[in-house]
Amino acid sequence: METRAPFIVVGAFVLAAIGAVFAFVYWLHNTAGTGARTVHHIQFDGSVSGLLVGAAVLFNGIRVGEVTNLGLAAGRPRQVDATIAVTSGTPVHADTKVGLDFQGLTGVPVIALEGGKEVGASTDTQTLIADPAAGQSMTQAARNALAQVDSVLADNAEPLKSTIANLKIFTEGLAKNTGGLDSIVAGLVKMTGGGEPANPKTIYDLSIPSDFASPKTPLKEQLVMPTPTAILLLDTQRFLLEPNKELPEFANAQWADSIPKMLQVKLIQSFENYDVAHAPLRSTDTPGINPQILVDVRSFQINTGAELTAEIGFSARILNKDGQVVASRLFQQRKKLDKPDPASAVAAFDDAFGSIATDLITWTANTL
């Protein structure tokens, strides 16, 4: 009996192991997803490249079964019939959408089911029709897309050719005008406050005459002097150089006001030094109708010809109370600059303005 005891123990152990294996298989069959199944049929109209028996079946992204059979439909070479087995609780109905999906880096194909409007678990076998494009691979989809792009390009070959030619002309024009574009960009940068900080401007003003030869003829009437008229070029605070030329010394120099407004103020102040009681008023200051003296600025610049000269020129007309011209005259003065710099230019302008303002006041007094 002692020699038989080990064999009995070994036999009991083997029987227990076999029973455990059967128990595991039973558990797997009933609880691990291979329990009660419902079989459905799917019809694909086209290729199902890479789909194999045993491939997963997903319902709304959740695995519910696998493919159990694949075959070609008799009499329909394009059709592929697939049989799937899914868990009995899966709500597969006639309106369930069918397609192919690709999972993982290797792109393993699986059957993807998407629930429709019908609810409840399926109890009958369903025959589902897959989407016509379900079997189309990513490569085929790319080919179809490229074919469409090629068709569009072929249909629009001439417009595209014209567009490319116009772009070539445009880029050649940009290349020829690079300097101008740089100036435009620099101007935009300055206008928006970018770029290097600008150097501060030096402001200059005109001096007015104060000494007049005696005897002085008094002004008999109160005149009105509106702002002098001038072309747009003269409506600036910059030092103008003629012909159009740039001198670096004048880059940061400017007048205290625009040229027409500065002349108006300086001429009125000159009249005040001559006869403060009857000096002209600004047009906005007079309460009634008075005779007017109208000034039209013709020149106020630095001539850069054979020698640098400061030039001031304007016309003056005296109108009576009825607006009729009673006298008119042209005034012009030129004075030489000692050096090509703003200080010398202002000294020359002061000298020229003193002479021209004196002539204007004397002529006005004698005319009235």
Secondary structure, 3 states (H helix, E strand, C coil): CCCCHHHHHHHHHHHHHHHHHHHHHHHHHHHCCCCCEEEEEEEEECCCCCCCCCCEEEECCEEEEEEEEEEEECCEEEEEEEEEEEECCCCCCCCCEEEEEEECCCCEEEEEEECCCCCCCCCCCCEEECCCCCCCCHHHHHHHHHHHHHHHHHHCHHHHHHHHHHHHHHHHHHHHCHHHHHHHHHHHHHHCCCCCCCCCCEEECCCCCCCCCCCCCCCCCCCECCCCECCHHHCCCECCEECCCCCHHHCCEEECCCHHHHHHHHHHHHHHHHCHHHCCECCCCCCCCCCEEEEEEEEEEEEECCCEEEEEEEEEEEECCCCCEEEEEEEEEEEECCCCCHHHHHHHHHHHHHHHHHHHHHHHHHHC
